[in-house]
Amino acid sequence: MRRAAKIDLNQPEIVDALRKVGVSVVSLASIGQGCPDLVAAKGDKCWMIEVKGPKGKLTEDQEQFILNWAGVVHIVRTVDDALKLVGV
């Protein structure tokens, strides 16, 4: 049986900040297996986002996902990081 998805404590405030500037955000945390925490989009732009705390490190599954993903996975630690990523 799969346990509940664990999210970093800063994820809700990052999601809220992105939504306030018009970015659509969907949590992918329940997928597991190294999949990034969020997919976010605005207009024709889309971002895969891994949320980490100030000192958080990638798990082995996350490192493997990033290595095998054909696109970019962005790592954000703060609201400012997230807003900068989407150009705000």
Stockholm file with secondary structure:
# STOCKHOLM 1.0

chainA/1-88         MRRAAKIDLNQPEIVDALRKVGVSVVSLASIGQGCPDLVAAKGDKCWMIEVKGPKGKLTEDQEQFILNWAGVVHIVRTVDDALKLVGV
#=GR chainA/1-88 SS CCCCCCCCTTHHHHHHHHHHTTCEEEECGGGCTTCCSEEEEETTEEEEEEECCTTCCCCHHHHHHHHHCSSCEEEECSHHHHHHHTTC
#=GC SS_cons        CCCCCCCCTTHHHHHHHHHHTTCEEEECGGGCTTCCSEEEEETTEEEEEEECCTTCCCCHHHHHHHHHCSSCEEEECSHHHHHHHTTC
//
